[in-house]
């Protein structure tokens, strides 16, 4: 059911449909990449507040390095996912308190 006011769709309905459209279009690898990114951000919250921003910046920059990668380059994406998971495991260790370049 679409709400219309003067033949114009409600912005809430448009946003909802746009969000649903995006959710349906994600491939399995895209979901894995987003899941890994979310997991990285969750782990950042476990770090000391003073250095949390360093971890968030590092995670964002690592993902941005591969933003231009062709989404059909499955072997490269799978390699980067494995690499990212290994890095996350290493940096999630309680002994790691800060990260810098």
Backbone as XML, in Angstrom:
<?xml version="1.0"?>
<chain id="A" units="angstrom">
  <residue number="1" name="UNK">
    <atom name="N" x="0.836" y="-1.175" z="0.000"/>
    <atom name="CA" x="0.000" y="0.000" z="0.000"/>
    <atom name="C" x="0.885" y="1.243" z="0.000"/>
  </residue>
  <residue number="2" name="UNK">
    <atom name="N" x="0.700" y="2.119" z="-0.967"/>
    <atom name="CA" x="1.500" y="3.330" z="-1.101"/>
    <atom name="C" x="0.632" y="4.523" z="-0.755"/>
  </residue>
  <residue number="3" name="UNK">
    <atom name="N" x="1.118" y="5.335" z="0.151"/>
    <atom name="CA" x="0.391" y="6.538" z="0.518"/>
    <atom name="C" x="0.753" y="7.648" z="-0.449"/>
  </residue>
  <residue number="4" name="UNK">
    <atom name="N" x="-0.259" y="8.313" z="-0.957"/>
    <atom name="CA" x="0.006" y="9.412" z="-1.876"/>
    <atom name="C" x="-0.706" y="10.664" z="-1.402"/>
  </residue>
  <residue number="5" name="UNK">
    <atom name="N" x="-0.023" y="11.755" z="-1.522"/>
    <atom name="CA" x="-0.587" y="13.056" z="-1.211"/>
    <atom name="C" x="-0.399" y="13.900" z="-2.454"/>
  </residue>
  <residue number="6" name="UNK">
    <atom name="N" x="-1.493" y="14.329" z="-3.058"/>
    <atom name="CA" x="-1.432" y="15.101" z="-4.302"/>
    <atom name="C" x="-0.570" y="14.397" z="-5.361"/>
  </residue>
  <residue number="7" name="UNK">
    <atom name="N" x="-0.792" y="13.096" z="-5.524"/>
    <atom name="CA" x="-0.072" y="12.269" z="-6.505"/>
    <atom name="C" x="1.432" y="12.194" z="-6.246"/>
  </residue>
  <residue number="8" name="UNK">
    <atom name="N" x="1.870" y="12.457" z="-5.036"/>
    <atom name="CA" x="3.282" y="12.353" z="-4.677"/>
    <atom name="C" x="3.412" y="11.293" z="-3.592"/>
  </residue>
  <residue number="9" name="UNK">
    <atom name="N" x="4.338" y="10.366" z="-3.784"/>
    <atom name="CA" x="4.538" y="9.317" z="-2.788"/>
    <atom name="C" x="5.171" y="9.899" z="-1.529"/>
  </residue>
  <residue number="10" name="UNK">
    <atom name="N" x="4.771" y="9.358" z="-0.397"/>
    <atom name="CA" x="5.311" y="9.794" z="0.883"/>
    <atom name="C" x="6.809" y="9.488" z="0.942"/>
  </residue>
  <residue number="11" name="UNK">
    <atom name="N" x="7.628" y="10.417" z="1.465"/>
    <atom name="CA" x="9.078" y="10.179" z="1.568"/>
    <atom name="C" x="9.415" y="8.937" z="2.390"/>
  </residue>
  <residue number="12" name="UNK">
    <atom name="N" x="8.611" y="8.647" z="3.412"/>
    <atom name="CA" x="8.866" y="7.460" z="4.236"/>
    <atom name="C" x="8.712" y="6.188" z="3.414"/>
  </residue>
  <residue number="13" name="UNK">
    <atom name="N" x="7.697" y="6.160" z="2.573"/>
    <atom name="CA" x="7.463" y="4.987" z="1.731"/>
    <atom name="C" x="8.594" y="4.850" z="0.718"/>
  </residue>
  <residue number="14" name="UNK">
    <atom name="N" x="9.028" y="5.954" z="0.147"/>
    <atom name="CA" x="10.116" y="5.916" z="-0.834"/>
    <atom name="C" x="11.386" y="5.407" z="-0.165"/>
  </residue>
  <residue number="15" name="UNK">
    <atom name="N" x="11.703" y="5.910" z="1.024"/>
    <atom name="CA" x="12.898" y="5.471" z="1.740"/>
    <atom name="C" x="12.809" y="3.987" z="2.071"/>
  </residue>
  <residue number="16" name="UNK">
    <atom name="N" x="11.642" y="3.524" z="2.505"/>
    <atom name="CA" x="11.453" y="2.123" z="2.842"/>
    <atom name="C" x="11.679" y="1.249" z="1.614"/>
  </residue>
  <residue number="17" name="UNK">
    <atom name="N" x="11.098" y="1.621" z="0.495"/>
    <atom name="CA" x="11.274" y="0.832" z="-0.727"/>
    <atom name="C" x="12.723" y="0.861" z="-1.187"/>
  </residue>
  <residue number="18" name="UNK">
    <atom name="N" x="13.395" y="2.000" z="-1.066"/>
    <atom name="CA" x="14.797" y="2.104" z="-1.458"/>
    <atom name="C" x="15.647" y="1.179" z="-0.593"/>
  </residue>
  <residue number="19" name="UNK">
    <atom name="N" x="15.377" y="1.176" z="0.703"/>
    <atom name="CA" x="16.115" y="0.319" z="1.627"/>
    <atom name="C" x="15.864" y="-1.152" z="1.312"/>
  </residue>
  <residue number="20" name="UNK">
    <atom name="N" x="14.614" y="-1.519" z="1.068"/>
    <atom name="CA" x="14.292" y="-2.900" z="0.728"/>
    <atom name="C" x="14.974" y="-3.289" z="-0.579"/>
  </residue>
  <residue number="21" name="UNK">
    <atom name="N" x="14.996" y="-2.384" z="-1.536"/>
    <atom name="CA" x="15.621" y="-2.648" z="-2.827"/>
    <atom name="C" x="17.112" y="-2.917" z="-2.638"/>
  </residue>
  <residue number="22" name="UNK">
    <atom name="N" x="17.764" y="-2.128" z="-1.800"/>
    <atom name="CA" x="19.191" y="-2.334" z="-1.550"/>
    <atom name="C" x="19.440" y="-3.670" z="-0.861"/>
  </residue>
  <residue number="23" name="UNK">
    <atom name="N" x="18.592" y="-4.027" z="0.079"/>
    <atom name="CA" x="18.775" y="-5.267" z="0.808"/>
    <atom name="C" x="18.658" y="-6.473" z="-0.115"/>
  </residue>
  <residue number="24" name="UNK">
    <atom name="N" x="17.794" y="-6.417" z="-1.073"/>
    <atom name="CA" x="17.583" y="-7.550" z="-1.957"/>
    <atom name="C" x="18.716" y="-7.712" z="-2.966"/>
  </residue>
  <residue number="25" name="UNK">
    <atom name="N" x="19.438" y="-6.672" z="-3.251"/>
    <atom name="CA" x="20.415" y="-6.706" z="-4.318"/>
    <atom name="C" x="21.808" y="-7.139" z="-3.885"/>
  </residue>
  <residue number="26" name="UNK">
    <atom name="N" x="22.035" y="-7.341" z="-2.621"/>
    <atom name="CA" x="23.373" y="-7.695" z="-2.151"/>
    <atom name="C" x="23.675" y="-9.163" z="-2.444"/>
  </residue>
  <residue number="27" name="UNK">
    <atom name="N" x="24.853" y="-9.405" z="-2.998"/>
    <atom name="CA" x="25.284" y="-10.779" z="-3.240"/>
    <atom name="C" x="25.823" y="-11.371" z="-1.935"/>
  </residue>
  <residue number="28" name="UNK">
    <atom name="N" x="26.121" y="-12.651" z="-1.965"/>
    <atom name="CA" x="26.662" y="-13.307" z="-0.784"/>
    <atom name="C" x="27.991" y="-12.720" z="-0.352"/>
  </residue>
  <residue number="29" name="UNK">
    <atom name="N" x="28.868" y="-12.440" z="-1.324"/>
    <atom name="CA" x="30.170" y="-11.850" z="-0.988"/>
    <atom name="C" x="30.012" y="-10.447" z="-0.430"/>
  </residue>
  <residue number="30" name="UNK">
    <atom name="N" x="29.090" y="-9.670" z="-1.002"/>
    <atom name="CA" x="28.864" y="-8.316" z="-0.490"/>
    <atom name="C" x="28.390" y="-8.375" z="0.961"/>
  </residue>
  <residue number="31" name="UNK">
    <atom name="N" x="27.526" y="-9.327" z="1.257"/>
    <atom name="CA" x="27.051" y="-9.484" z="2.636"/>
    <atom name="C" x="28.202" y="-9.866" z="3.561"/>
  </residue>
  <residue number="32" name="UNK">
    <atom name="N" x="29.104" y="-10.723" z="3.073"/>
    <atom name="CA" x="30.264" y="-11.107" z="3.887"/>
    <atom name="C" x="31.157" y="-9.916" z="4.164"/>
  </residue>
  <residue number="33" name="UNK">
    <atom name="N" x="31.374" y="-9.081" z="3.148"/>
    <atom name="CA" x="32.229" y="-7.900" z="3.319"/>
    <atom name="C" x="31.600" y="-6.945" z="4.322"/>
  </residue>
  <residue number="34" name="UNK">
    <atom name="N" x="30.313" y="-6.684" z="4.174"/>
    <atom name="CA" x="29.634" y="-5.797" z="5.121"/>
    <atom name="C" x="29.632" y="-6.385" z="6.528"/>
  </residue>
  <residue number="35" name="UNK">
    <atom name="N" x="29.456" y="-7.686" z="6.619"/>
    <atom name="CA" x="29.495" y="-8.348" z="7.922"/>
    <atom name="C" x="30.853" y="-8.209" z="8.580"/>
  </residue>
  <residue number="36" name="UNK">
    <atom name="N" x="31.913" y="-8.367" z="7.791"/>
    <atom name="CA" x="33.266" y="-8.208" z="8.330"/>
    <atom name="C" x="33.486" y="-6.770" z="8.797"/>
  </residue>
  <residue number="37" name="UNK">
    <atom name="N" x="33.005" y="-5.808" z="8.017"/>
    <atom name="CA" x="33.157" y="-4.399" z="8.409"/>
    <atom name="C" x="32.410" y="-4.120" z="9.714"/>
  </residue>
  <residue number="38" name="UNK">
    <atom name="N" x="31.199" y="-4.630" z="9.829"/>
    <atom name="CA" x="30.431" y="-4.444" z="11.069"/>
    <atom name="C" x="31.137" y="-5.103" z="12.255"/>
  </residue>
  <residue number="39" name="UNK">
    <atom name="N" x="31.681" y="-6.280" z="11.999"/>
    <atom name="CA" x="32.404" y="-6.973" z="13.063"/>
    <atom name="C" x="33.623" y="-6.159" z="13.509"/>
  </residue>
  <residue number="40" name="UNK">
    <atom name="N" x="34.315" y="-5.545" z="12.548"/>
    <atom name="CA" x="35.457" y="-4.688" z="12.880"/>
    <atom name="C" x="35.013" y="-3.517" z="13.753"/>
  </residue>
  <residue number="41" name="UNK">
    <atom name="N" x="33.903" y="-2.898" z="13.383"/>
    <atom name="CA" x="33.415" y="-1.767" z="14.170"/>
    <atom name="C" x="32.981" y="-2.204" z="15.566"/>
  </residue>
  <residue number="42" name="UNK">
    <atom name="N" x="32.404" y="-3.402" z="15.674"/>
    <atom name="CA" x="32.038" y="-3.914" z="17.004"/>
    <atom name="C" x="33.270" y="-4.129" z="17.871"/>
  </residue>
  <residue number="43" name="UNK">
    <atom name="N" x="34.315" y="-4.666" z="17.259"/>
    <atom name="CA" x="35.554" y="-4.886" z="18.015"/>
    <atom name="C" x="36.181" y="-3.559" z="18.431"/>
  </residue>
  <residue number="44" name="UNK">
    <atom name="N" x="36.025" y="-2.539" z="17.610"/>
    <atom name="CA" x="36.556" y="-1.206" z="17.959"/>
    <atom name="C" x="35.948" y="-0.706" z="19.261"/>
  </residue>
  <residue number="45" name="UNK">
    <atom name="N" x="34.681" y="-1.022" z="19.471"/>
    <atom name="CA" x="34.004" y="-0.567" z="20.689"/>
    <atom name="C" x="34.577" y="-1.206" z="21.945"/>
  </residue>
  <residue number="46" name="UNK">
    <atom name="N" x="35.290" y="-2.301" z="21.797"/>
    <atom name="CA" x="35.879" y="-2.987" z="22.947"/>
    <atom name="C" x="37.242" y="-2.418" z="23.330"/>
  </residue>
  <residue number="47" name="UNK">
    <atom name="N" x="37.782" y="-1.556" z="22.497"/>
    <atom name="CA" x="39.106" y="-0.981" z="22.738"/>
    <atom name="C" x="38.985" y="0.240" z="23.645"/>
  </residue>
  <residue number="48" name="UNK">
    <atom name="N" x="40.096" y="0.656" z="24.261"/>
    <atom name="CA" x="40.054" y="1.838" z="25.127"/>
    <atom name="C" x="39.530" y="3.054" z="24.362"/>
  </residue>
  <residue number="49" name="UNK">
    <atom name="N" x="38.746" y="3.847" z="25.047"/>
    <atom name="CA" x="38.111" y="4.990" z="24.388"/>
    <atom name="C" x="39.135" y="5.944" z="23.775"/>
  </residue>
  <residue number="50" name="UNK">
    <atom name="N" x="40.283" y="6.074" z="24.400"/>
    <atom name="CA" x="41.307" y="7.003" z="23.913"/>
    <atom name="C" x="41.868" y="6.576" z="22.554"/>
  </residue>
  <residue number="51" name="UNK">
    <atom name="N" x="41.897" y="5.281" z="22.275"/>
    <atom name="CA" x="42.486" y="4.796" z="21.018"/>
    <atom name="C" x="41.455" y="4.208" z="20.059"/>
  </residue>
  <residue number="52" name="UNK">
    <atom name="N" x="40.204" y="4.217" z="20.445"/>
    <atom name="CA" x="39.133" y="3.633" z="19.620"/>
    <atom name="C" x="39.094" y="4.240" z="18.225"/>
  </residue>
  <residue number="53" name="UNK">
    <atom name="N" x="39.301" y="5.543" z="18.158"/>
    <atom name="CA" x="39.253" y="6.237" z="16.862"/>
    <atom name="C" x="40.341" y="5.717" z="15.921"/>
  </residue>
  <residue number="54" name="UNK">
    <atom name="N" x="41.508" y="5.357" z="16.460"/>
    <atom name="CA" x="42.594" y="4.816" z="15.632"/>
    <atom name="C" x="42.157" y="3.512" z="14.971"/>
  </residue>
  <residue number="55" name="UNK">
    <atom name="N" x="41.475" y="2.652" z="15.727"/>
    <atom name="CA" x="41.010" y="1.377" z="15.181"/>
    <atom name="C" x="39.936" y="1.601" z="14.116"/>
  </residue>
  <residue number="56" name="UNK">
    <atom name="N" x="39.022" y="2.531" z="14.378"/>
    <atom name="CA" x="37.965" y="2.812" z="13.405"/>
    <atom name="C" x="38.552" y="3.369" z="12.110"/>
  </residue>
  <residue number="57" name="UNK">
    <atom name="N" x="39.494" y="4.274" z="12.233"/>
    <atom name="CA" x="40.133" y="4.860" z="11.055"/>
    <atom name="C" x="40.890" y="3.805" z="10.275"/>
  </residue>
  <residue number="58" name="UNK">
    <atom name="N" x="41.609" y="2.939" z="10.980"/>
    <atom name="CA" x="42.358" y="1.880" z="10.320"/>
    <atom name="C" x="41.420" y="0.962" z="9.541"/>
  </residue>
  <residue number="59" name="UNK">
    <atom name="N" x="40.321" y="0.539" z="10.177"/>
    <atom name="CA" x="39.361" y="-0.353" z="9.518"/>
    <atom name="C" x="38.778" y="0.314" z="8.273"/>
  </residue>
  <residue number="60" name="UNK">
    <atom name="N" x="38.348" y="1.559" z="8.399"/>
    <atom name="CA" x="37.761" y="2.268" z="7.261"/>
    <atom name="C" x="38.762" y="2.390" z="6.120"/>
  </residue>
  <residue number="61" name="UNK">
    <atom name="N" x="40.002" y="2.738" z="6.439"/>
    <atom name="CA" x="41.020" y="2.897" z="5.391"/>
    <atom name="C" x="41.354" y="1.571" z="4.719"/>
  </residue>
  <residue number="62" name="UNK">
    <atom name="N" x="41.380" y="0.488" z="5.488"/>
    <atom name="CA" x="41.663" y="-0.824" z="4.895"/>
    <atom name="C" x="40.565" y="-1.216" z="3.908"/>
  </residue>
  <residue number="63" name="UNK">
    <atom name="N" x="39.316" y="-0.943" z="4.250"/>
    <atom name="CA" x="38.218" y="-1.265" z="3.339"/>
    <atom name="C" x="38.211" y="-0.325" z="2.134"/>
  </residue>
  <residue number="64" name="UNK">
    <atom name="N" x="38.537" y="0.938" z="2.360"/>
    <atom name="CA" x="38.543" y="1.902" z="1.254"/>
    <atom name="C" x="39.627" y="1.608" z="0.226"/>
  </residue>
  <residue number="65" name="UNK">
    <atom name="N" x="40.695" y="0.941" z="0.636"/>
    <atom name="CA" x="41.761" y="0.587" z="-0.305"/>
    <atom name="C" x="41.225" y="-0.268" z="-1.452"/>
  </residue>
  <residue number="66" name="UNK">
    <atom name="N" x="40.213" y="-1.046" z="-1.175"/>
    <atom name="CA" x="39.694" y="-1.997" z="-2.165"/>
    <atom name="C" x="38.357" y="-1.575" z="-2.753"/>
  </residue>
  <residue number="67" name="UNK">
    <atom name="N" x="37.983" y="-0.322" z="-2.562"/>
    <atom name="CA" x="36.667" y="0.122" z="-3.016"/>
    <atom name="C" x="36.527" y="0.065" z="-4.537"/>
  </residue>
  <residue number="68" name="UNK">
    <atom name="N" x="37.628" y="0.213" z="-5.261"/>
    <atom name="CA" x="37.551" y="0.217" z="-6.723"/>
    <atom name="C" x="37.651" y="-1.185" z="-7.318"/>
  </residue>
  <residue number="69" name="UNK">
    <atom name="N" x="37.765" y="-2.180" z="-6.471"/>
    <atom name="CA" x="37.868" y="-3.560" z="-6.928"/>
    <atom name="C" x="36.574" y="-3.970" z="-7.632"/>
  </residue>
  <residue number="70" name="UNK">
    <atom name="N" x="36.700" y="-4.650" z="-8.762"/>
    <atom name="CA" x="35.531" y="-5.116" z="-9.504"/>
    <atom name="C" x="34.773" y="-6.127" z="-8.656"/>
  </residue>
  <residue number="71" name="UNK">
    <atom name="N" x="33.476" y="-5.944" z="-8.513"/>
    <atom name="CA" x="32.699" y="-6.835" z="-7.644"/>
    <atom name="C" x="32.592" y="-8.250" z="-8.201"/>
  </residue>
  <residue number="72" name="UNK">
    <atom name="N" x="33.038" y="-8.463" z="-9.431"/>
    <atom name="CA" x="33.041" y="-9.810" z="-10.013"/>
    <atom name="C" x="34.400" y="-10.492" z="-9.884"/>
  </residue>
  <residue number="73" name="UNK">
    <atom name="N" x="35.352" y="-9.815" z="-9.255"/>
    <atom name="CA" x="36.681" y="-10.397" z="-9.043"/>
    <atom name="C" x="36.640" y="-11.217" z="-7.752"/>
  </residue>
  <residue number="74" name="UNK">
    <atom name="N" x="35.996" y="-12.374" z="-7.839"/>
    <atom name="CA" x="35.702" y="-13.180" z="-6.659"/>
    <atom name="C" x="36.950" y="-13.650" z="-5.925"/>
  </residue>
  <residue number="75" name="UNK">
    <atom name="N" x="37.961" y="-14.050" z="-6.664"/>
    <atom name="CA" x="39.159" y="-14.561" z="-5.995"/>
    <atom name="C" x="39.844" y="-13.467" z="-5.180"/>
  </residue>
  <residue number="76" name="UNK">
    <atom name="N" x="39.910" y="-12.260" z="-5.716"/>
    <atom name="CA" x="40.523" y="-11.153" z="-4.980"/>
    <atom name="C" x="39.695" y="-10.793" z="-3.748"/>
  </residue>
  <residue number="77" name="UNK">
    <atom name="N" x="38.389" y="-10.781" z="-3.896"/>
    <atom name="CA" x="37.513" y="-10.445" z="-2.772"/>
    <atom name="C" x="37.627" y="-11.504" z="-1.681"/>
  </residue>
  <residue number="78" name="UNK">
    <atom name="N" x="37.626" y="-12.774" z="-2.072"/>
    <atom name="CA" x="37.752" y="-13.846" z="-1.086"/>
    <atom name="C" x="39.109" y="-13.784" z="-0.382"/>
  </residue>
  <residue number="79" name="UNK">
    <atom name="N" x="40.166" y="-13.463" z="-1.136"/>
    <atom name="CA" x="41.484" y="-13.305" z="-0.530"/>
    <atom name="C" x="41.470" y="-12.186" z="0.505"/>
  </residue>
  <residue number="80" name="UNK">
    <atom name="N" x="40.900" y="-11.047" z="0.126"/>
    <atom name="CA" x="40.856" y="-9.907" z="1.044"/>
    <atom name="C" x="39.987" y="-10.198" z="2.264"/>
  </residue>
  <residue number="81" name="UNK">
    <atom name="N" x="38.920" y="-10.961" z="2.084"/>
    <atom name="CA" x="38.096" y="-11.362" z="3.231"/>
    <atom name="C" x="38.907" y="-12.214" z="4.210"/>
  </residue>
  <residue number="82" name="UNK">
    <atom name="N" x="39.656" y="-13.183" z="3.674"/>
    <atom name="CA" x="40.494" y="-14.021" z="4.559"/>
    <atom name="C" x="41.535" y="-13.169" z="5.271"/>
  </residue>
  <residue number="83" name="UNK">
    <atom name="N" x="42.160" y="-12.275" z="4.532"/>
    <atom name="CA" x="43.168" y="-11.386" z="5.122"/>
    <atom name="C" x="42.538" y="-10.507" z="6.207"/>
  </residue>
  <residue number="84" name="UNK">
    <atom name="N" x="41.363" y="-9.964" z="5.909"/>
    <atom name="CA" x="40.672" y="-9.117" z="6.876"/>
    <atom name="C" x="40.286" y="-9.856" z="8.138"/>
  </residue>
  <residue number="85" name="UNK">
    <atom name="N" x="39.831" y="-11.092" z="7.975"/>
    <atom name="CA" x="39.467" y="-11.895" z="9.151"/>
    <atom name="C" x="40.682" y="-12.185" z="10.019"/>
  </residue>
  <residue number="86" name="UNK">
    <atom name="N" x="41.821" y="-12.474" z="9.364"/>
    <atom name="CA" x="43.057" y="-12.717" z="10.135"/>
    <atom name="C" x="43.480" y="-11.459" z="10.885"/>
  </residue>
  <residue number="87" name="UNK">
    <atom name="N" x="43.410" y="-10.303" z="10.200"/>
    <atom name="CA" x="43.774" y="-9.043" z="10.862"/>
    <atom name="C" x="42.831" y="-8.763" z="12.022"/>
  </residue>
  <residue number="88" name="UNK">
    <atom name="N" x="41.546" y="-8.987" z="11.809"/>
    <atom name="CA" x="40.573" y="-8.739" z="12.869"/>
    <atom name="C" x="40.863" y="-9.618" z="14.082"/>
  </residue>
  <residue number="89" name="UNK">
    <atom name="N" x="41.151" y="-10.867" z="13.831"/>
    <atom name="CA" x="41.470" y="-11.778" z="14.930"/>
    <atom name="C" x="42.690" y="-11.288" z="15.708"/>
  </residue>
  <residue number="90" name="UNK">
    <atom name="N" x="43.697" y="-10.805" z="14.978"/>
    <atom name="CA" x="44.915" y="-10.328" z="15.619"/>
    <atom name="C" x="44.644" y="-9.047" z="16.423"/>
  </residue>
  <residue number="91" name="UNK">
    <atom name="N" x="43.941" y="-8.092" z="15.816"/>
    <atom name="CA" x="43.707" y="-6.811" z="16.481"/>
    <atom name="C" x="42.636" y="-6.891" z="17.559"/>
  </residue>
  <residue number="92" name="UNK">
    <atom name="N" x="41.798" y="-7.934" z="17.521"/>
    <atom name="CA" x="40.765" y="-8.095" z="18.542"/>
    <atom name="C" x="41.326" y="-8.608" z="19.860"/>
  </residue>
  <residue number="93" name="UNK">
    <atom name="N" x="42.565" y="-9.059" z="19.835"/>
    <atom name="CA" x="43.206" y="-9.561" z="21.044"/>
    <atom name="C" x="43.192" y="-8.484" z="22.129"/>
  </residue>
  <residue number="94" name="UNK">
    <atom name="N" x="42.876" y="-8.871" z="23.356"/>
    <atom name="CA" x="42.828" y="-7.893" z="24.455"/>
    <atom name="C" x="44.162" y="-7.190" z="24.708"/>
  </residue>
  <residue number="95" name="UNK">
    <atom name="N" x="45.260" y="-7.816" z="24.304"/>
    <atom name="CA" x="46.577" y="-7.214" z="24.514"/>
    <atom name="C" x="46.863" y="-6.056" z="23.571"/>
  </residue>
  <residue number="96" name="UNK">
    <atom name="N" x="46.131" y="-5.956" z="22.490"/>
    <atom name="CA" x="46.349" y="-4.873" z="21.531"/>
    <atom name="C" x="45.516" y="-3.675" z="21.985"/>
  </residue>
  <residue number="97" name="UNK">
    <atom name="N" x="46.213" y="-2.624" z="22.391"/>
    <atom name="CA" x="45.523" y="-1.438" z="22.941"/>
    <atom name="C" x="45.466" y="-0.267" z="21.979"/>
  </residue>
  <residue number="98" name="UNK">
    <atom name="N" x="46.355" y="-0.257" z="20.971"/>
    <atom name="CA" x="46.385" y="0.863" z="20.025"/>
    <atom name="C" x="46.895" y="0.372" z="18.682"/>
  </residue>
  <residue number="99" name="UNK">
    <atom name="N" x="46.531" y="1.108" z="17.659"/>
    <atom name="CA" x="46.982" y="0.780" z="16.303"/>
    <atom name="C" x="47.257" y="2.095" z="15.588"/>
  </residue>
  <residue number="100" name="UNK">
    <atom name="N" x="48.398" y="2.145" z="14.925"/>
    <atom name="CA" x="48.781" y="3.349" z="14.162"/>
    <atom name="C" x="49.507" y="2.920" z="12.919"/>
  </residue>
  <residue number="101" name="UNK">
    <atom name="N" x="49.490" y="3.790" z="11.955"/>
    <atom name="CA" x="50.226" y="3.507" z="10.709"/>
    <atom name="C" x="51.650" y="3.924" z="10.832"/>
  </residue>
</chain>
